[in-house]
Amino acid sequence: MTTLISVYNSDGCVGRCDAKCYSATTAECNCICRGVNHGAGKQRAAANTQQMAEQWIESWQTDHPEAERFFVRKHGRLVQHEQLTLL
């Protein structure tokens, strides 16, 4: 079973989105994705999850303008910024 999103705190896993959600056939969803991936199928749910993660990163960067940009767009996707050391 592929897990797309999982959230942990000091007590362990507090929520996740996996095949129980994206392969669901019932209407109810109590998943960490808040229904975005519910019954969507694995491929669509993976794309949804990528989109959500990028939105979370962009929102965090907007809320923390004083912080160095940790992520940059590369080939249309957000990726971790690579620091280059000049010799």
PDB file of N, CA, C and O in Angstrom, chain B, residues numbered from 101:
ATOM      1  N   MET B 101       0.841  -1.168   0.000  1.00  0.00           N
ATOM      2  CA  MET B 101       0.000   0.000   0.000  1.00  0.00           C
ATOM      3  C   MET B 101       0.892   1.240   0.000  1.00  0.00           C
ATOM      4  O   MET B 101       1.733   1.389   0.886  1.00  0.00           O
ATOM      5  N   THR B 102       0.726   2.114  -0.961  1.00  0.00           N
ATOM      6  CA  THR B 102       1.527   3.327  -1.069  1.00  0.00           C
ATOM      7  C   THR B 102       0.923   4.437  -0.219  1.00  0.00           C
ATOM      8  O   THR B 102      -0.260   4.752  -0.351  1.00  0.00           O
ATOM      9  N   THR B 103       1.732   5.028   0.651  1.00  0.00           N
ATOM     10  CA  THR B 103       1.316   6.180   1.435  1.00  0.00           C
ATOM     11  C   THR B 103       1.761   7.429   0.708  1.00  0.00           C
ATOM     12  O   THR B 103       2.934   7.560   0.359  1.00  0.00           O
ATOM     13  N   LEU B 104       0.830   8.358   0.472  1.00  0.00           N
ATOM     14  CA  LEU B 104       1.136   9.594  -0.240  1.00  0.00           C
ATOM     15  C   LEU B 104       1.489  10.733   0.697  1.00  0.00           C
ATOM     16  O   LEU B 104       2.375  11.532   0.395  1.00  0.00           O
ATOM     17  N   ILE B 105       0.807  10.816   1.831  1.00  0.00           N
ATOM     18  CA  ILE B 105       1.058  11.850   2.828  1.00  0.00           C
ATOM     19  C   ILE B 105       1.025  11.170   4.191  1.00  0.00           C
ATOM     20  O   ILE B 105       0.154  10.343   4.463  1.00  0.00           O
ATOM     21  N   SER B 106       1.979  11.527   5.041  1.00  0.00           N
ATOM     22  CA  SER B 106       1.908  11.072   6.426  1.00  0.00           C
ATOM     23  C   SER B 106       2.401  12.209   7.313  1.00  0.00           C
ATOM     24  O   SER B 106       3.349  12.916   6.972  1.00  0.00           O
ATOM     25  N   VAL B 107       1.744  12.370   8.450  1.00  0.00           N
ATOM     26  CA  VAL B 107       2.073  13.426   9.394  1.00  0.00           C
ATOM     27  C   VAL B 107       2.437  12.773  10.723  1.00  0.00           C
ATOM     28  O   VAL B 107       1.711  11.922  11.237  1.00  0.00           O
ATOM     29  N   TYR B 108       3.578  13.193  11.267  1.00  0.00           N
ATOM     30  CA  TYR B 108       4.082  12.634  12.524  1.00  0.00           C
ATOM     31  C   TYR B 108       4.296  13.739  13.544  1.00  0.00           C
ATOM     32  O   TYR B 108       4.600  14.881  13.197  1.00  0.00           O
ATOM     33  N   ASN B 109       4.133  13.380  14.793  1.00  0.00           N
ATOM     34  CA  ASN B 109       4.565  14.233  15.890  1.00  0.00           C
ATOM     35  C   ASN B 109       5.382  13.361  16.834  1.00  0.00           C
ATOM     36  O   ASN B 109       5.754  12.243  16.478  1.00  0.00           O
ATOM     37  N   SER B 110       5.660  13.852  18.017  1.00  0.00           N
ATOM     38  CA  SER B 110       6.504  13.088  18.939  1.00  0.00           C
ATOM     39  C   SER B 110       5.857  11.774  19.386  1.00  0.00           C
ATOM     40  O   SER B 110       6.549  10.888  19.888  1.00  0.00           O
ATOM     41  N   ASP B 111       4.554  11.640  19.213  1.00  0.00           N
ATOM     42  CA  ASP B 111       3.865  10.400  19.574  1.00  0.00           C
ATOM     43  C   ASP B 111       3.801   9.395  18.421  1.00  0.00           C
ATOM     44  O   ASP B 111       3.355   8.264  18.616  1.00  0.00           O
ATOM     45  N   GLY B 112       4.233   9.786  17.241  1.00  0.00           N
ATOM     46  CA  GLY B 112       4.187   8.901  16.078  1.00  0.00           C
ATOM     47  C   GLY B 112       3.283   9.441  14.986  1.00  0.00           C
ATOM     48  O   GLY B 112       3.052  10.648  14.906  1.00  0.00           O
ATOM     49  N   CYS B 113       2.772   8.559  14.150  1.00  0.00           N
ATOM     50  CA  CYS B 113       1.942   8.950  13.014  1.00  0.00           C
ATOM     51  C   CYS B 113       0.571   9.418  13.511  1.00  0.00           C
ATOM     52  O   CYS B 113      -0.112   8.699  14.241  1.00  0.00           O
ATOM     53  N   VAL B 114       0.182  10.616  13.113  1.00  0.00           N
ATOM     54  CA  VAL B 114      -1.118  11.159  13.517  1.00  0.00           C
ATOM     55  C   VAL B 114      -2.105  11.198  12.354  1.00  0.00           C
ATOM     56  O   VAL B 114      -3.278  11.518  12.547  1.00  0.00           O
ATOM     57  N   GLY B 115      -1.643  10.878  11.163  1.00  0.00           N
ATOM     58  CA  GLY B 115      -2.535  10.816  10.014  1.00  0.00           C
ATOM     59  C   GLY B 115      -1.779  10.501   8.742  1.00  0.00           C
ATOM     60  O   GLY B 115      -0.593  10.804   8.613  1.00  0.00           O
ATOM     61  N   ARG B 116      -2.491   9.881   7.793  1.00  0.00           N
ATOM     62  CA  ARG B 116      -1.857   9.589   6.508  1.00  0.00           C
ATOM     63  C   ARG B 116      -2.919   9.429   5.428  1.00  0.00           C
ATOM     64  O   ARG B 116      -4.101   9.239   5.713  1.00  0.00           O
ATOM     65  N   CYS B 117      -2.467   9.511   4.187  1.00  0.00           N
ATOM     66  CA  CYS B 117      -3.317   9.272   3.025  1.00  0.00           C
ATOM     67  C   CYS B 117      -2.676   8.125   2.255  1.00  0.00           C
ATOM     68  O   CYS B 117      -1.524   8.215   1.830  1.00  0.00           O
ATOM     69  N   ASP B 118      -3.432   7.049   2.081  1.00  0.00           N
ATOM     70  CA  ASP B 118      -2.905   5.881   1.407  1.00  0.00           C
ATOM     71  C   ASP B 118      -4.000   5.244   0.556  1.00  0.00           C
ATOM     72  O   ASP B 118      -5.009   5.888   0.271  1.00  0.00           O
ATOM     73  N   ALA B 119      -3.819   4.012   0.154  1.00  0.00           N
ATOM     74  CA  ALA B 119      -4.763   3.326  -0.741  1.00  0.00           C
ATOM     75  C   ALA B 119      -6.166   3.232  -0.154  1.00  0.00           C
ATOM     76  O   ALA B 119      -7.138   3.162  -0.906  1.00  0.00           O
ATOM     77  N   LYS B 120      -6.293   3.228   1.164  1.00  0.00           N
ATOM     78  CA  LYS B 120      -7.629   3.212   1.764  1.00  0.00           C
ATOM     79  C   LYS B 120      -8.426   4.437   1.316  1.00  0.00           C
ATOM     80  O   LYS B 120      -9.652   4.388   1.209  1.00  0.00           O
ATOM     81  N   CYS B 121      -7.727   5.514   1.062  1.00  0.00           N
ATOM     82  CA  CYS B 121      -8.378   6.753   0.618  1.00  0.00           C
ATOM     83  C   CYS B 121      -8.483   6.811  -0.906  1.00  0.00           C
ATOM     84  O   CYS B 121      -9.588   6.877  -1.443  1.00  0.00           O
ATOM     85  N   TYR B 122      -7.340   6.786  -1.614  1.00  0.00           N
ATOM     86  CA  TYR B 122      -7.373   7.009  -3.062  1.00  0.00           C
ATOM     87  C   TYR B 122      -8.016   5.876  -3.850  1.00  0.00           C
ATOM     88  O   TYR B 122      -8.342   6.051  -5.024  1.00  0.00           O
ATOM     89  N   SER B 123      -8.203   4.711  -3.219  1.00  0.00           N
ATOM     90  CA  SER B 123      -8.911   3.610  -3.873  1.00  0.00           C
ATOM     91  C   SER B 123     -10.317   3.417  -3.307  1.00  0.00           C
ATOM     92  O   SER B 123     -10.980   2.428  -3.619  1.00  0.00           O
ATOM     93  N   ALA B 124     -10.770   4.343  -2.487  1.00  0.00           N
ATOM     94  CA  ALA B 124     -12.056   4.211  -1.802  1.00  0.00           C
ATOM     95  C   ALA B 124     -13.240   4.208  -2.770  1.00  0.00           C
ATOM     96  O   ALA B 124     -13.211   4.837  -3.828  1.00  0.00           O
ATOM     97  N   THR B 125     -14.259   3.490  -2.375  1.00  0.00           N
ATOM     98  CA  THR B 125     -15.499   3.457  -3.155  1.00  0.00           C
ATOM     99  C   THR B 125     -16.679   3.978  -2.338  1.00  0.00           C
ATOM    100  O   THR B 125     -17.789   4.104  -2.857  1.00  0.00           O
ATOM    101  N   THR B 126     -16.439   4.281  -1.060  1.00  0.00           N
ATOM    102  CA  THR B 126     -17.499   4.848  -0.216  1.00  0.00           C
ATOM    103  C   THR B 126     -17.369   6.370  -0.206  1.00  0.00           C
ATOM    104  O   THR B 126     -16.337   6.914  -0.598  1.00  0.00           O
ATOM    105  N   ALA B 127     -18.415   7.046   0.241  1.00  0.00           N
ATOM    106  CA  ALA B 127     -18.437   8.513   0.200  1.00  0.00           C
ATOM    107  C   ALA B 127     -17.684   9.183   1.341  1.00  0.00           C
ATOM    108  O   ALA B 127     -17.256  10.328   1.196  1.00  0.00           O
ATOM    109  N   GLU B 128     -17.510   8.506   2.466  1.00  0.00           N
ATOM    110  CA  GLU B 128     -16.912   9.137   3.644  1.00  0.00           C
ATOM    111  C   GLU B 128     -15.386   9.096   3.597  1.00  0.00           C
ATOM    112  O   GLU B 128     -14.788   8.077   3.250  1.00  0.00           O
ATOM    113  N   CYS B 129     -14.760  10.238   3.958  1.00  0.00           N
ATOM    114  CA  CYS B 129     -13.300  10.306   4.029  1.00  0.00           C
ATOM    115  C   CYS B 129     -12.885  11.013   5.308  1.00  0.00           C
ATOM    116  O   CYS B 129     -13.310  12.139   5.566  1.00  0.00           O
ATOM    117  N   ASN B 130     -12.057  10.357   6.107  1.00  0.00           N
ATOM    118  CA  ASN B 130     -11.525  10.937   7.335  1.00  0.00           C
ATOM    119  C   ASN B 130     -10.002  11.029   7.253  1.00  0.00           C
ATOM    120  O   ASN B 130      -9.316  10.950   8.272  1.00  0.00           O
ATOM    121  N   CYS B 131      -9.492  11.189   6.075  1.00  0.00           N
ATOM    122  CA  CYS B 131      -8.067  11.124   5.790  1.00  0.00           C
ATOM    123  C   CYS B 131      -7.395  12.486   5.947  1.00  0.00           C
ATOM    124  O   CYS B 131      -8.066  13.519   5.961  1.00  0.00           O
ATOM    125  N   ILE B 132      -6.087  12.483   6.063  1.00  0.00           N
ATOM    126  CA  ILE B 132      -5.292  13.697   6.211  1.00  0.00           C
ATOM    127  C   ILE B 132      -5.364  14.594   4.965  1.00  0.00           C
ATOM    128  O   ILE B 132      -5.066  15.785   5.052  1.00  0.00           O
ATOM    129  N   CYS B 133      -5.753  14.046   3.822  1.00  0.00           N
ATOM    130  CA  CYS B 133      -5.876  14.854   2.599  1.00  0.00           C
ATOM    131  C   CYS B 133      -7.157  15.672   2.568  1.00  0.00           C
ATOM    132  O   CYS B 133      -7.350  16.500   1.677  1.00  0.00           O
ATOM    133  N   ARG B 134      -8.035  15.439   3.542  1.00  0.00           N
ATOM    134  CA  ARG B 134      -9.320  16.137   3.648  1.00  0.00           C
ATOM    135  C   ARG B 134     -10.211  15.907   2.431  1.00  0.00           C
ATOM    136  O   ARG B 134     -10.980  16.781   2.031  1.00  0.00           O
ATOM    137  N   GLY B 135     -10.093  14.723   1.854  1.00  0.00           N
ATOM    138  CA  GLY B 135     -10.979  14.341   0.754  1.00  0.00           C
ATOM    139  C   GLY B 135     -10.470  14.637  -0.641  1.00  0.00           C
ATOM    140  O   GLY B 135     -11.096  14.227  -1.618  1.00  0.00           O
ATOM    141  N   VAL B 136      -9.347  15.339  -0.763  1.00  0.00           N
ATOM    142  CA  VAL B 136      -8.815  15.695  -2.088  1.00  0.00           C
ATOM    143  C   VAL B 136      -8.497  14.456  -2.918  1.00  0.00           C
ATOM    144  O   VAL B 136      -8.751  14.437  -4.123  1.00  0.00           O
ATOM    145  N   ASN B 137      -7.945  13.424  -2.288  1.00  0.00           N
ATOM    146  CA  ASN B 137      -7.546  12.213  -3.001  1.00  0.00           C
ATOM    147  C   ASN B 137      -8.575  11.090  -2.928  1.00  0.00           C
ATOM    148  O   ASN B 137      -8.365  10.022  -3.503  1.00  0.00           O
ATOM    149  N   HIS B 138      -9.679  11.318  -2.233  1.00  0.00           N
ATOM    150  CA  HIS B 138     -10.650  10.267  -1.969  1.00  0.00           C
ATOM    151  C   HIS B 138     -11.244   9.690  -3.264  1.00  0.00           C
ATOM    152  O   HIS B 138     -11.933  10.385  -4.010  1.00  0.00           O
ATOM    153  N   GLY B 139     -10.964   8.424  -3.505  1.00  0.00           N
ATOM    154  CA  GLY B 139     -11.488   7.723  -4.674  1.00  0.00           C
ATOM    155  C   GLY B 139     -10.893   8.184  -5.996  1.00  0.00           C
ATOM    156  O   GLY B 139     -11.417   7.848  -7.058  1.00  0.00           O
ATOM    157  N   ALA B 140      -9.814   8.943  -5.947  1.00  0.00           N
ATOM    158  CA  ALA B 140      -9.234   9.529  -7.162  1.00  0.00           C
ATOM    159  C   ALA B 140      -8.365   8.565  -7.960  1.00  0.00           C
ATOM    160  O   ALA B 140      -8.058   8.840  -9.120  1.00  0.00           O
ATOM    161  N   GLY B 141      -7.964   7.455  -7.378  1.00  0.00           N
ATOM    162  CA  GLY B 141      -7.014   6.556  -8.028  1.00  0.00           C
ATOM    163  C   GLY B 141      -5.593   6.987  -7.697  1.00  0.00           C
ATOM    164  O   GLY B 141      -5.344   8.156  -7.402  1.00  0.00           O
ATOM    165  N   LYS B 142      -4.671   6.045  -7.747  1.00  0.00           N
ATOM    166  CA  LYS B 142      -3.299   6.299  -7.306  1.00  0.00           C
ATOM    167  C   LYS B 142      -2.604   7.397  -8.108  1.00  0.00           C
ATOM    168  O   LYS B 142      -1.970   8.277  -7.526  1.00  0.00           O
ATOM    169  N   GLN B 143      -2.713   7.355  -9.426  1.00  0.00           N
ATOM    170  CA  GLN B 143      -2.011   8.320 -10.272  1.00  0.00           C
ATOM    171  C   GLN B 143      -2.517   9.746 -10.049  1.00  0.00           C
ATOM    172  O   GLN B 143      -1.716  10.664  -9.870  1.00  0.00           O
ATOM    173  N   ARG B 144      -3.828   9.938 -10.057  1.00  0.00           N
ATOM    174  CA  ARG B 144      -4.417  11.271  -9.844  1.00  0.00           C
ATOM    175  C   ARG B 144      -4.118  11.757  -8.431  1.00  0.00           C
ATOM    176  O   ARG B 144      -3.818  12.934  -8.231  1.00  0.00           O
ATOM    177  N   ALA B 145      -4.197  10.857  -7.449  1.00  0.00           N
ATOM    178  CA  ALA B 145      -3.921  11.222  -6.064  1.00  0.00           C
ATOM    179  C   ALA B 145      -2.458  11.651  -5.887  1.00  0.00           C
ATOM    180  O   ALA B 145      -2.177  12.583  -5.133  1.00  0.00           O
ATOM    181  N   ALA B 146      -1.535  10.984  -6.567  1.00  0.00           N
ATOM    182  CA  ALA B 146      -0.120  11.371  -6.495  1.00  0.00           C
ATOM    183  C   ALA B 146       0.075  12.776  -7.074  1.00  0.00           C
ATOM    184  O   ALA B 146       0.833  13.571  -6.518  1.00  0.00           O
ATOM    185  N   ALA B 147      -0.590  13.085  -8.169  1.00  0.00           N
ATOM    186  CA  ALA B 147      -0.509  14.423  -8.766  1.00  0.00           C
ATOM    187  C   ALA B 147      -1.139  15.457  -7.833  1.00  0.00           C
ATOM    188  O   ALA B 147      -0.596  16.548  -7.660  1.00  0.00           O
ATOM    189  N   ASN B 148      -2.283  15.119  -7.233  1.00  0.00           N
ATOM    190  CA  ASN B 148      -2.924  16.024  -6.274  1.00  0.00           C
ATOM    191  C   ASN B 148      -1.995  16.318  -5.102  1.00  0.00           C
ATOM    192  O   ASN B 148      -1.882  17.461  -4.659  1.00  0.00           O
ATOM    193  N   THR B 149      -1.333  15.283  -4.607  1.00  0.00           N
ATOM    194  CA  THR B 149      -0.445  15.412  -3.457  1.00  0.00           C
ATOM    195  C   THR B 149       0.753  16.294  -3.799  1.00  0.00           C
ATOM    196  O   THR B 149       1.161  17.122  -2.984  1.00  0.00           O
ATOM    197  N   GLN B 150       1.315  16.127  -4.982  1.00  0.00           N
ATOM    198  CA  GLN B 150       2.425  16.972  -5.431  1.00  0.00           C
ATOM    199  C   GLN B 150       1.989  18.434  -5.466  1.00  0.00           C
ATOM    200  O   GLN B 150       2.719  19.320  -5.021  1.00  0.00           O
ATOM    201  N   GLN B 151       0.802  18.675  -5.995  1.00  0.00           N
ATOM    202  CA  GLN B 151       0.260  20.028  -6.080  1.00  0.00           C
ATOM    203  C   GLN B 151       0.052  20.628  -4.683  1.00  0.00           C
ATOM    204  O   GLN B 151       0.396  21.785  -4.444  1.00  0.00           O
ATOM    205  N   MET B 152      -0.511  19.836  -3.767  1.00  0.00           N
ATOM    206  CA  MET B 152      -0.717  20.314  -2.396  1.00  0.00           C
ATOM    207  C   MET B 152       0.612  20.668  -1.740  1.00  0.00           C
ATOM    208  O   MET B 152       0.726  21.706  -1.087  1.00  0.00           O
ATOM    209  N   ALA B 153       1.613  19.815  -1.909  1.00  0.00           N
ATOM    210  CA  ALA B 153       2.918  20.061  -1.295  1.00  0.00           C
ATOM    211  C   ALA B 153       3.530  21.353  -1.828  1.00  0.00           C
ATOM    212  O   ALA B 153       4.094  22.133  -1.061  1.00  0.00           O
ATOM    213  N   GLU B 154       3.423  21.580  -3.116  1.00  0.00           N
ATOM    214  CA  GLU B 154       3.955  22.815  -3.701  1.00  0.00           C
ATOM    215  C   GLU B 154       3.216  24.032  -3.169  1.00  0.00           C
ATOM    216  O   GLU B 154       3.833  25.071  -2.931  1.00  0.00           O
ATOM    217  N   GLN B 155       1.904  23.923  -2.977  1.00  0.00           N
ATOM    218  CA  GLN B 155       1.133  25.039  -2.425  1.00  0.00           C
ATOM    219  C   GLN B 155       1.536  25.310  -0.974  1.00  0.00           C
ATOM    220  O   GLN B 155       1.636  26.468  -0.569  1.00  0.00           O
ATOM    221  N   TRP B 156       1.770  24.253  -0.189  1.00  0.00           N
ATOM    222  CA  TRP B 156       2.196  24.431   1.194  1.00  0.00           C
ATOM    223  C   TRP B 156       3.547  25.135   1.248  1.00  0.00           C
ATOM    224  O   TRP B 156       3.749  26.034   2.065  1.00  0.00           O
ATOM    225  N   ILE B 157       4.471  24.730   0.383  1.00  0.00           N
ATOM    226  CA  ILE B 157       5.809  25.332   0.353  1.00  0.00           C
ATOM    227  C   ILE B 157       5.718  26.806  -0.042  1.00  0.00           C
ATOM    228  O   ILE B 157       6.327  27.661   0.600  1.00  0.00           O
ATOM    229  N   GLU B 158       4.960  27.102  -1.096  1.00  0.00           N
ATOM    230  CA  GLU B 158       4.821  28.489  -1.541  1.00  0.00           C
ATOM    231  C   GLU B 158       4.156  29.343  -0.466  1.00  0.00           C
ATOM    232  O   GLU B 158       4.546  30.493  -0.265  1.00  0.00           O
ATOM    233  N   SER B 159       3.168  28.802   0.220  1.00  0.00           N
ATOM    234  CA  SER B 159       2.494  29.521   1.297  1.00  0.00           C
ATOM    235  C   SER B 159       3.464  29.797   2.441  1.00  0.00           C
ATOM    236  O   SER B 159       3.478  30.899   2.988  1.00  0.00           O
ATOM    237  N   TRP B 160       4.268  28.813   2.802  1.00  0.00           N
ATOM    238  CA  TRP B 160       5.244  28.985   3.871  1.00  0.00           C
ATOM    239  C   TRP B 160       6.242  30.076   3.490  1.00  0.00           C
ATOM    240  O   TRP B 160       6.587  30.924   4.313  1.00  0.00           O
ATOM    241  N   GLN B 161       6.704  30.050   2.243  1.00  0.00           N
ATOM    242  CA  GLN B 161       7.678  31.050   1.810  1.00  0.00           C
ATOM    243  C   GLN B 161       7.071  32.454   1.814  1.00  0.00           C
ATOM    244  O   GLN B 161       7.758  33.421   2.141  1.00  0.00           O
ATOM    245  N   THR B 162       5.802  32.573   1.459  1.00  0.00           N
ATOM    246  CA  THR B 162       5.119  33.864   1.489  1.00  0.00           C
ATOM    247  C   THR B 162       4.995  34.364   2.925  1.00  0.00           C
ATOM    248  O   THR B 162       5.167  35.553   3.191  1.00  0.00           O
ATOM    249  N   ASP B 163       4.695  33.452   3.848  1.00  0.00           N
ATOM    250  CA  ASP B 163       4.537  33.817   5.258  1.00  0.00           C
ATOM    251  C   ASP B 163       5.865  34.078   5.968  1.00  0.00           C
ATOM    252  O   ASP B 163       5.876  34.644   7.060  1.00  0.00           O
ATOM    253  N   HIS B 164       6.973  33.676   5.366  1.00  0.00           N
ATOM    254  CA  HIS B 164       8.305  33.827   5.973  1.00  0.00           C
ATOM    255  C   HIS B 164       9.261  34.498   4.986  1.00  0.00           C
ATOM    256  O   HIS B 164      10.246  33.886   4.574  1.00  0.00           O
ATOM    257  N   PRO B 165       8.986  35.749   4.602  1.00  0.00           N
ATOM    258  CA  PRO B 165       9.833  36.413   3.597  1.00  0.00           C
ATOM    259  C   PRO B 165      11.261  36.654   4.080  1.00  0.00           C
ATOM    260  O   PRO B 165      12.175  36.829   3.274  1.00  0.00           O
ATOM    261  N   GLU B 166      11.449  36.661   5.404  1.00  0.00           N
ATOM    262  CA  GLU B 166      12.782  36.891   5.951  1.00  0.00           C
ATOM    263  C   GLU B 166      13.686  35.668   5.797  1.00  0.00           C
ATOM    264  O   GLU B 166      14.908  35.781   5.892  1.00  0.00           O
ATOM    265  N   ALA B 167      13.097  34.525   5.564  1.00  0.00           N
ATOM    266  CA  ALA B 167      13.875  33.282   5.448  1.00  0.00           C
ATOM    267  C   ALA B 167      14.461  33.148   4.051  1.00  0.00           C
ATOM    268  O   ALA B 167      13.868  33.589   3.066  1.00  0.00           O
ATOM    269  N   GLU B 168      15.599  32.551   3.987  1.00  0.00           N
ATOM    270  CA  GLU B 168      16.229  32.256   2.697  1.00  0.00           C
ATOM    271  C   GLU B 168      15.307  31.328   1.912  1.00  0.00           C
ATOM    272  O   GLU B 168      14.649  30.466   2.494  1.00  0.00           O
ATOM    273  N   ARG B 169      15.259  31.498   0.618  1.00  0.00           N
ATOM    274  CA  ARG B 169      14.410  30.633  -0.206  1.00  0.00           C
ATOM    275  C   ARG B 169      15.015  29.234  -0.227  1.00  0.00           C
ATOM    276  O   ARG B 169      16.108  29.018  -0.750  1.00  0.00           O
ATOM    277  N   PHE B 170      14.286  28.298   0.348  1.00  0.00           N
ATOM    278  CA  PHE B 170      14.766  26.929   0.453  1.00  0.00           C
ATOM    279  C   PHE B 170      14.426  26.097  -0.779  1.00  0.00           C
ATOM    280  O   PHE B 170      15.049  25.068  -1.040  1.00  0.00           O
ATOM    281  N   PHE B 171      13.430  26.555  -1.531  1.00  0.00           N
ATOM    282  CA  PHE B 171      12.982  25.807  -2.693  1.00  0.00           C
ATOM    283  C   PHE B 171      12.965  26.716  -3.916  1.00  0.00           C
ATOM    284  O   PHE B 171      12.700  27.913  -3.805  1.00  0.00           O
ATOM    285  N   VAL B 172      13.244  26.147  -5.070  1.00  0.00           N
ATOM    286  CA  VAL B 172      13.213  26.883  -6.336  1.00  0.00           C
ATOM    287  C   VAL B 172      12.456  26.047  -7.359  1.00  0.00           C
ATOM    288  O   VAL B 172      12.326  24.833  -7.205  1.00  0.00           O
ATOM    289  N   ARG B 173      11.960  26.696  -8.395  1.00  0.00           N
ATOM    290  CA  ARG B 173      11.302  25.975  -9.485  1.00  0.00           C
ATOM    291  C   ARG B 173      12.361  25.482 -10.449  1.00  0.00           C
ATOM    292  O   ARG B 173      13.236  26.236 -10.875  1.00  0.00           O
ATOM    293  N   LYS B 174      12.269  24.214 -10.785  1.00  0.00           N
ATOM    294  CA  LYS B 174      13.200  23.601 -11.730  1.00  0.00           C
ATOM    295  C   LYS B 174      12.382  22.664 -12.601  1.00  0.00           C
ATOM    296  O   LYS B 174      11.759  21.729 -12.098  1.00  0.00           O
ATOM    297  N   HIS B 175      12.381  22.909 -13.902  1.00  0.00           N
ATOM    298  CA  HIS B 175      11.596  22.099 -14.836  1.00  0.00           C
ATOM    299  C   HIS B 175      10.122  22.070 -14.439  1.00  0.00           C
ATOM    300  O   HIS B 175       9.456  21.042 -14.565  1.00  0.00           O
ATOM    301  N   GLY B 176       9.613  23.225 -13.952  1.00  0.00           N
ATOM    302  CA  GLY B 176       8.199  23.332 -13.617  1.00  0.00           C
ATOM    303  C   GLY B 176       7.798  22.772 -12.271  1.00  0.00           C
ATOM    304  O   GLY B 176       6.614  22.782 -11.934  1.00  0.00           O
ATOM    305  N   ARG B 177       8.758  22.276 -11.480  1.00  0.00           N
ATOM    306  CA  ARG B 177       8.442  21.706 -10.164  1.00  0.00           C
ATOM    307  C   ARG B 177       9.277  22.389  -9.100  1.00  0.00           C
ATOM    308  O   ARG B 177      10.380  22.865  -9.367  1.00  0.00           O
ATOM    309  N   LEU B 178       8.733  22.432  -7.880  1.00  0.00           N
ATOM    310  CA  LEU B 178       9.503  22.958  -6.759  1.00  0.00           C
ATOM    311  C   LEU B 178      10.466  21.890  -6.278  1.00  0.00           C
ATOM    312  O   LEU B 178      10.075  20.751  -6.022  1.00  0.00           O
ATOM    313  N   VAL B 179      11.717  22.265  -6.159  1.00  0.00           N
ATOM    314  CA  VAL B 179      12.733  21.344  -5.655  1.00  0.00           C
ATOM    315  C   VAL B 179      13.558  22.076  -4.603  1.00  0.00           C
ATOM    316  O   VAL B 179      13.598  23.306  -4.571  1.00  0.00           O
ATOM    317  N   GLN B 180      14.201  21.316  -3.761  1.00  0.00           N
ATOM    318  CA  GLN B 180      15.034  21.917  -2.718  1.00  0.00           C
ATOM    319  C   GLN B 180      16.164  22.681  -3.369  1.00  0.00           C
ATOM    320  O   GLN B 180      16.820  22.186  -4.285  1.00  0.00           O
ATOM    321  N   HIS B 181      16.389  23.903  -2.883  1.00  0.00           N
ATOM    322  CA  HIS B 181      17.434  24.759  -3.432  1.00  0.00           C
ATOM    323  C   HIS B 181      18.804  24.147  -3.178  1.00  0.00           C
ATOM    324  O   HIS B 181      19.115  23.737  -2.059  1.00  0.00           O
ATOM    325  N   GLU B 182      19.596  24.090  -4.195  1.00  0.00           N
ATOM    326  CA  GLU B 182      20.947  23.554  -4.075  1.00  0.00           C
ATOM    327  C   GLU B 182      21.905  24.707  -3.850  1.00  0.00           C
ATOM    328  O   GLU B 182      21.984  25.620  -4.672  1.00  0.00           O
ATOM    329  N   GLN B 183      22.626  24.672  -2.754  1.00  0.00           N
ATOM    330  CA  GLN B 183      23.591  25.721  -2.499  1.00  0.00           C
ATOM    331  C   GLN B 183      24.884  25.385  -3.230  1.00  0.00           C
ATOM    332  O   GLN B 183      25.387  24.264  -3.156  1.00  0.00           O
ATOM    333  N   LEU B 184      25.401  26.362  -3.924  1.00  0.00           N
ATOM    334  CA  LEU B 184      26.641  26.172  -4.673  1.00  0.00           C
ATOM    335  C   LEU B 184      27.759  26.934  -3.975  1.00  0.00           C
ATOM    336  O   LEU B 184      27.594  28.100  -3.615  1.00  0.00           O
ATOM    337  N   THR B 185      28.866  26.292  -3.789  1.00  0.00           N
ATOM    338  CA  THR B 185      30.021  26.938  -3.185  1.00  0.00           C
ATOM    339  C   THR B 185      30.994  27.306  -4.287  1.00  0.00           C
ATOM    340  O   THR B 185      31.443  26.454  -5.054  1.00  0.00           O
ATOM    341  N   LEU B 186      31.312  28.587  -4.353  1.00  0.00           N
ATOM    342  CA  LEU B 186      32.278  29.048  -5.356  1.00  0.00           C
ATOM    343  C   LEU B 186      33.663  28.985  -4.761  1.00  0.00           C
ATOM    344  O   LEU B 186      33.886  29.449  -3.643  1.00  0.00           O
ATOM    345  N   LEU B 187      34.586  28.421  -5.490  1.00  0.00           N
ATOM    346  CA  LEU B 187      35.963  28.331  -4.983  1.00  0.00           C
ATOM    347  C   LEU B 187      36.771  29.517  -5.408  1.00  0.00           C
ATOM    348  O   LEU B 187      37.951  29.613  -5.074  1.00  0.00           O
TER     349      LEU B 187
END
